[in-house]
Amino acid sequence: MMKIVISAALLSLVSVPAFAQAVAPSTSGTMTSADVGVEPIASQSGPNYVLAASDANVYQIKAAQLAATRAQRDDVKSYAKRVLAEAQSSQKALMAALKNDQRTIKAPSSALSADRAALVKLLQKGTEERFR
């Protein structure tokens, strides 16, 4: 059962491919959604989109950190490190995009949503043997 949970959690690391792009954040205040490779979701407000994107990035960072330190196989460790770097880059780009005089969206906290925090707790309970 735990292998299924861990597999599902690791698969969720790739569930947001738009954020998996390495982007050099702009600090000039001119960054647009095209700069990070995504378009806004029409039915979602800007602040809600930022909260959801940040939550996904922070979860990917935490899950990838666990996988990178607990995995036994080199290919899994390598993949986790790549996901970690991409998620950190995506979060940095998201935060840079908020530093714009034309936007009034506040930066979200780094706390995870309850659902994603519960997934991280499940991953933390897993032994190294379960991170194959």
Rosetta constraint file for C-alpha pairs under 8 A:
AtomPair CA 1 CA 5 HARMONIC 6.50 0.50
AtomPair CA 2 CA 6 HARMONIC 6.10 0.50
AtomPair CA 2 CA 126 HARMONIC 7.11 0.50
AtomPair CA 2 CA 130 HARMONIC 7.17 0.50
AtomPair CA 3 CA 7 HARMONIC 5.91 0.50
AtomPair CA 3 CA 130 HARMONIC 5.98 0.50
AtomPair CA 3 CA 131 HARMONIC 7.83 0.50
AtomPair CA 4 CA 8 HARMONIC 5.98 0.50
AtomPair CA 5 CA 9 HARMONIC 6.06 0.50
AtomPair CA 5 CA 122 HARMONIC 7.71 0.50
AtomPair CA 5 CA 123 HARMONIC 7.90 0.50
AtomPair CA 6 CA 10 HARMONIC 6.10 0.50
AtomPair CA 6 CA 122 HARMONIC 7.96 0.50
AtomPair CA 6 CA 123 HARMONIC 6.30 0.50
AtomPair CA 6 CA 130 HARMONIC 7.50 0.50
AtomPair CA 6 CA 131 HARMONIC 7.23 0.50
AtomPair CA 7 CA 11 HARMONIC 6.04 0.50
AtomPair CA 8 CA 12 HARMONIC 6.14 0.50
AtomPair CA 9 CA 13 HARMONIC 6.76 0.50
AtomPair CA 9 CA 63 HARMONIC 7.54 0.50
AtomPair CA 9 CA 119 HARMONIC 7.09 0.50
AtomPair CA 9 CA 123 HARMONIC 7.87 0.50
AtomPair CA 10 CA 14 HARMONIC 7.59 0.50
AtomPair CA 10 CA 63 HARMONIC 7.30 0.50
AtomPair CA 10 CA 64 HARMONIC 7.81 0.50
AtomPair CA 11 CA 15 HARMONIC 6.83 0.50
AtomPair CA 12 CA 16 HARMONIC 7.78 0.50
AtomPair CA 13 CA 60 HARMONIC 5.41 0.50
AtomPair CA 13 CA 63 HARMONIC 7.71 0.50
AtomPair CA 13 CA 64 HARMONIC 7.73 0.50
AtomPair CA 13 CA 83 HARMONIC 7.19 0.50
AtomPair CA 14 CA 20 HARMONIC 7.67 0.50
AtomPair CA 16 CA 20 HARMONIC 6.93 0.50
AtomPair CA 16 CA 56 HARMONIC 7.59 0.50
AtomPair CA 17 CA 21 HARMONIC 7.48 0.50
AtomPair CA 18 CA 36 HARMONIC 7.59 0.50
AtomPair CA 18 CA 37 HARMONIC 5.99 0.50
AtomPair CA 18 CA 38 HARMONIC 5.92 0.50
AtomPair CA 19 CA 36 HARMONIC 7.29 0.50
AtomPair CA 19 CA 37 HARMONIC 7.61 0.50
AtomPair CA 19 CA 38 HARMONIC 7.97 0.50
AtomPair CA 19 CA 57 HARMONIC 7.64 0.50
AtomPair CA 19 CA 86 HARMONIC 7.48 0.50
AtomPair CA 19 CA 87 HARMONIC 6.80 0.50
AtomPair CA 19 CA 90 HARMONIC 5.43 0.50
AtomPair CA 20 CA 83 HARMONIC 7.38 0.50
AtomPair CA 20 CA 86 HARMONIC 5.22 0.50
AtomPair CA 20 CA 87 HARMONIC 6.28 0.50
AtomPair CA 20 CA 90 HARMONIC 6.71 0.50
AtomPair CA 21 CA 36 HARMONIC 7.37 0.50
AtomPair CA 21 CA 37 HARMONIC 7.45 0.50
AtomPair CA 21 CA 86 HARMONIC 6.32 0.50
AtomPair CA 21 CA 89 HARMONIC 7.86 0.50
AtomPair CA 21 CA 90 HARMONIC 6.92 0.50
AtomPair CA 22 CA 86 HARMONIC 5.80 0.50
AtomPair CA 22 CA 89 HARMONIC 5.82 0.50
AtomPair CA 22 CA 90 HARMONIC 6.68 0.50
AtomPair CA 23 CA 35 HARMONIC 7.50 0.50
AtomPair CA 23 CA 36 HARMONIC 6.42 0.50
AtomPair CA 23 CA 89 HARMONIC 6.39 0.50
AtomPair CA 23 CA 90 HARMONIC 6.81 0.50
AtomPair CA 23 CA 93 HARMONIC 6.42 0.50
AtomPair CA 24 CA 89 HARMONIC 7.71 0.50
AtomPair CA 24 CA 93 HARMONIC 6.88 0.50
AtomPair CA 25 CA 31 HARMONIC 7.76 0.50
AtomPair CA 25 CA 92 HARMONIC 6.77 0.50
AtomPair CA 25 CA 93 HARMONIC 4.65 0.50
AtomPair CA 25 CA 96 HARMONIC 5.80 0.50
AtomPair CA 25 CA 97 HARMONIC 7.44 0.50
AtomPair CA 26 CA 30 HARMONIC 7.11 0.50
AtomPair CA 26 CA 31 HARMONIC 5.99 0.50
AtomPair CA 26 CA 93 HARMONIC 7.55 0.50
AtomPair CA 26 CA 96 HARMONIC 6.33 0.50
AtomPair CA 26 CA 97 HARMONIC 7.27 0.50
AtomPair CA 27 CA 31 HARMONIC 7.92 0.50
AtomPair CA 27 CA 96 HARMONIC 6.15 0.50
AtomPair CA 27 CA 97 HARMONIC 7.87 0.50
AtomPair CA 27 CA 99 HARMONIC 7.20 0.50
AtomPair CA 28 CA 100 HARMONIC 7.72 0.50
AtomPair CA 29 CA 96 HARMONIC 7.88 0.50
AtomPair CA 29 CA 97 HARMONIC 6.95 0.50
AtomPair CA 29 CA 99 HARMONIC 5.96 0.50
AtomPair CA 29 CA 100 HARMONIC 4.24 0.50
AtomPair CA 29 CA 101 HARMONIC 6.73 0.50
AtomPair CA 30 CA 97 HARMONIC 7.78 0.50
AtomPair CA 30 CA 100 HARMONIC 6.92 0.50
AtomPair CA 31 CA 35 HARMONIC 6.01 0.50
AtomPair CA 31 CA 96 HARMONIC 7.80 0.50
AtomPair CA 31 CA 97 HARMONIC 5.41 0.50
AtomPair CA 31 CA 100 HARMONIC 7.97 0.50
AtomPair CA 32 CA 36 HARMONIC 7.30 0.50
AtomPair CA 32 CA 97 HARMONIC 7.01 0.50
AtomPair CA 33 CA 37 HARMONIC 6.36 0.50
AtomPair CA 33 CA 38 HARMONIC 5.45 0.50
AtomPair CA 33 CA 39 HARMONIC 5.49 0.50
AtomPair CA 33 CA 40 HARMONIC 6.95 0.50
AtomPair CA 34 CA 38 HARMONIC 5.77 0.50
AtomPair CA 34 CA 39 HARMONIC 6.60 0.50
AtomPair CA 36 CA 90 HARMONIC 7.64 0.50
AtomPair CA 36 CA 93 HARMONIC 7.00 0.50
AtomPair CA 36 CA 94 HARMONIC 7.79 0.50
AtomPair CA 40 CA 44 HARMONIC 7.70 0.50
AtomPair CA 40 CA 46 HARMONIC 7.65 0.50
AtomPair CA 40 CA 49 HARMONIC 7.55 0.50
AtomPair CA 41 CA 45 HARMONIC 7.87 0.50
AtomPair CA 41 CA 49 HARMONIC 7.45 0.50
AtomPair CA 44 CA 48 HARMONIC 6.30 0.50
AtomPair CA 44 CA 49 HARMONIC 6.13 0.50
AtomPair CA 45 CA 49 HARMONIC 6.09 0.50
AtomPair CA 46 CA 50 HARMONIC 6.20 0.50
AtomPair CA 46 CA 105 HARMONIC 7.22 0.50
AtomPair CA 47 CA 51 HARMONIC 6.24 0.50
AtomPair CA 47 CA 105 HARMONIC 5.74 0.50
AtomPair CA 47 CA 106 HARMONIC 7.50 0.50
AtomPair CA 48 CA 52 HARMONIC 6.16 0.50
AtomPair CA 49 CA 53 HARMONIC 6.00 0.50
AtomPair CA 50 CA 54 HARMONIC 5.91 0.50
AtomPair CA 50 CA 94 HARMONIC 7.68 0.50
AtomPair CA 50 CA 107 HARMONIC 7.90 0.50
AtomPair CA 50 CA 108 HARMONIC 7.27 0.50
AtomPair CA 51 CA 55 HARMONIC 6.01 0.50
AtomPair CA 51 CA 108 HARMONIC 5.97 0.50
AtomPair CA 52 CA 56 HARMONIC 6.19 0.50
AtomPair CA 53 CA 57 HARMONIC 6.20 0.50
AtomPair CA 54 CA 58 HARMONIC 6.04 0.50
AtomPair CA 54 CA 91 HARMONIC 6.42 0.50
AtomPair CA 54 CA 94 HARMONIC 7.52 0.50
AtomPair CA 54 CA 108 HARMONIC 7.04 0.50
AtomPair CA 54 CA 110 HARMONIC 7.71 0.50
AtomPair CA 55 CA 59 HARMONIC 6.07 0.50
AtomPair CA 55 CA 110 HARMONIC 7.66 0.50
AtomPair CA 55 CA 111 HARMONIC 7.72 0.50
AtomPair CA 55 CA 112 HARMONIC 5.71 0.50
AtomPair CA 55 CA 113 HARMONIC 6.60 0.50
AtomPair CA 55 CA 116 HARMONIC 7.89 0.50
AtomPair CA 56 CA 60 HARMONIC 6.15 0.50
AtomPair CA 57 CA 61 HARMONIC 6.17 0.50
AtomPair CA 57 CA 87 HARMONIC 5.32 0.50
AtomPair CA 57 CA 88 HARMONIC 7.17 0.50
AtomPair CA 57 CA 90 HARMONIC 6.96 0.50
AtomPair CA 57 CA 91 HARMONIC 5.87 0.50
AtomPair CA 58 CA 62 HARMONIC 6.23 0.50
AtomPair CA 58 CA 87 HARMONIC 7.51 0.50
AtomPair CA 58 CA 91 HARMONIC 7.56 0.50
AtomPair CA 58 CA 110 HARMONIC 6.86 0.50
AtomPair CA 58 CA 111 HARMONIC 7.97 0.50
AtomPair CA 58 CA 112 HARMONIC 6.86 0.50
AtomPair CA 59 CA 63 HARMONIC 5.99 0.50
AtomPair CA 59 CA 112 HARMONIC 6.82 0.50
AtomPair CA 59 CA 116 HARMONIC 6.36 0.50
AtomPair CA 59 CA 117 HARMONIC 7.74 0.50
AtomPair CA 59 CA 120 HARMONIC 7.52 0.50
AtomPair CA 60 CA 64 HARMONIC 5.81 0.50
AtomPair CA 60 CA 83 HARMONIC 7.26 0.50
AtomPair CA 60 CA 84 HARMONIC 6.80 0.50
AtomPair CA 60 CA 87 HARMONIC 6.15 0.50
AtomPair CA 61 CA 65 HARMONIC 6.08 0.50
AtomPair CA 61 CA 83 HARMONIC 7.60 0.50
AtomPair CA 61 CA 84 HARMONIC 5.18 0.50
AtomPair CA 61 CA 87 HARMONIC 5.86 0.50
AtomPair CA 61 CA 88 HARMONIC 6.58 0.50
AtomPair CA 62 CA 66 HARMONIC 6.38 0.50
AtomPair CA 62 CA 120 HARMONIC 7.16 0.50
AtomPair CA 63 CA 67 HARMONIC 6.22 0.50
AtomPair CA 63 CA 120 HARMONIC 6.38 0.50
AtomPair CA 63 CA 123 HARMONIC 7.37 0.50
AtomPair CA 64 CA 68 HARMONIC 5.90 0.50
AtomPair CA 64 CA 80 HARMONIC 4.83 0.50
AtomPair CA 64 CA 81 HARMONIC 6.65 0.50
AtomPair CA 64 CA 83 HARMONIC 6.33 0.50
AtomPair CA 64 CA 84 HARMONIC 5.32 0.50
AtomPair CA 65 CA 69 HARMONIC 6.28 0.50
AtomPair CA 65 CA 80 HARMONIC 7.08 0.50
AtomPair CA 65 CA 81 HARMONIC 7.44 0.50
AtomPair CA 65 CA 84 HARMONIC 6.66 0.50
AtomPair CA 66 CA 70 HARMONIC 5.89 0.50
AtomPair CA 66 CA 123 HARMONIC 7.46 0.50
AtomPair CA 66 CA 124 HARMONIC 7.27 0.50
AtomPair CA 67 CA 71 HARMONIC 5.28 0.50
AtomPair CA 67 CA 76 HARMONIC 7.48 0.50
AtomPair CA 67 CA 77 HARMONIC 6.52 0.50
AtomPair CA 67 CA 80 HARMONIC 5.83 0.50
AtomPair CA 67 CA 131 HARMONIC 6.59 0.50
AtomPair CA 68 CA 76 HARMONIC 7.40 0.50
AtomPair CA 68 CA 77 HARMONIC 4.59 0.50
AtomPair CA 68 CA 78 HARMONIC 7.31 0.50
AtomPair CA 68 CA 80 HARMONIC 5.15 0.50
AtomPair CA 68 CA 81 HARMONIC 5.92 0.50
AtomPair CA 69 CA 77 HARMONIC 7.35 0.50
AtomPair CA 70 CA 127 HARMONIC 7.77 0.50
AtomPair CA 70 CA 128 HARMONIC 4.99 0.50
AtomPair CA 70 CA 131 HARMONIC 6.11 0.50
AtomPair CA 71 CA 76 HARMONIC 6.25 0.50
AtomPair CA 71 CA 77 HARMONIC 5.74 0.50
AtomPair CA 71 CA 128 HARMONIC 6.18 0.50
AtomPair CA 71 CA 129 HARMONIC 7.74 0.50
AtomPair CA 71 CA 131 HARMONIC 4.65 0.50
AtomPair CA 71 CA 132 HARMONIC 5.58 0.50
AtomPair CA 72 CA 76 HARMONIC 7.49 0.50
AtomPair CA 72 CA 77 HARMONIC 7.37 0.50
AtomPair CA 72 CA 128 HARMONIC 6.99 0.50
AtomPair CA 72 CA 129 HARMONIC 7.31 0.50
AtomPair CA 72 CA 131 HARMONIC 6.59 0.50
AtomPair CA 72 CA 132 HARMONIC 5.50 0.50
AtomPair CA 73 CA 77 HARMONIC 6.36 0.50
AtomPair CA 73 CA 132 HARMONIC 6.02 0.50
AtomPair CA 74 CA 78 HARMONIC 5.99 0.50
AtomPair CA 75 CA 79 HARMONIC 6.11 0.50
AtomPair CA 76 CA 80 HARMONIC 6.08 0.50
AtomPair CA 76 CA 132 HARMONIC 7.31 0.50
AtomPair CA 77 CA 81 HARMONIC 6.16 0.50
AtomPair CA 78 CA 82 HARMONIC 6.28 0.50
AtomPair CA 79 CA 83 HARMONIC 6.19 0.50
AtomPair CA 80 CA 84 HARMONIC 6.02 0.50
AtomPair CA 81 CA 85 HARMONIC 6.21 0.50
AtomPair CA 82 CA 86 HARMONIC 6.20 0.50
AtomPair CA 83 CA 87 HARMONIC 5.98 0.50
AtomPair CA 84 CA 88 HARMONIC 6.09 0.50
AtomPair CA 85 CA 89 HARMONIC 6.13 0.50
AtomPair CA 86 CA 90 HARMONIC 6.07 0.50
AtomPair CA 87 CA 91 HARMONIC 6.10 0.50
AtomPair CA 88 CA 92 HARMONIC 6.12 0.50
AtomPair CA 89 CA 93 HARMONIC 6.14 0.50
AtomPair CA 90 CA 94 HARMONIC 6.12 0.50
AtomPair CA 91 CA 95 HARMONIC 6.19 0.50
AtomPair CA 92 CA 96 HARMONIC 6.12 0.50
AtomPair CA 93 CA 97 HARMONIC 6.10 0.50
AtomPair CA 94 CA 98 HARMONIC 6.62 0.50
AtomPair CA 95 CA 99 HARMONIC 6.89 0.50
AtomPair CA 95 CA 107 HARMONIC 6.62 0.50
AtomPair CA 98 CA 103 HARMONIC 6.67 0.50
AtomPair CA 98 CA 104 HARMONIC 7.85 0.50
AtomPair CA 98 CA 105 HARMONIC 6.47 0.50
AtomPair CA 98 CA 106 HARMONIC 7.21 0.50
AtomPair CA 98 CA 107 HARMONIC 6.79 0.50
AtomPair CA 99 CA 103 HARMONIC 7.61 0.50
AtomPair CA 112 CA 116 HARMONIC 6.04 0.50
AtomPair CA 112 CA 117 HARMONIC 5.46 0.50
AtomPair CA 113 CA 117 HARMONIC 5.97 0.50
AtomPair CA 114 CA 118 HARMONIC 6.13 0.50
AtomPair CA 115 CA 119 HARMONIC 6.51 0.50
AtomPair CA 116 CA 120 HARMONIC 6.31 0.50
AtomPair CA 117 CA 121 HARMONIC 6.29 0.50
AtomPair CA 118 CA 122 HARMONIC 6.34 0.50
AtomPair CA 119 CA 123 HARMONIC 6.33 0.50
AtomPair CA 120 CA 124 HARMONIC 6.11 0.50
AtomPair CA 121 CA 125 HARMONIC 6.29 0.50
AtomPair CA 122 CA 126 HARMONIC 6.64 0.50
AtomPair CA 126 CA 130 HARMONIC 5.99 0.50
AtomPair CA 126 CA 131 HARMONIC 7.54 0.50
AtomPair CA 127 CA 131 HARMONIC 7.09 0.50
AtomPair CA 128 CA 132 HARMONIC 7.52 0.50
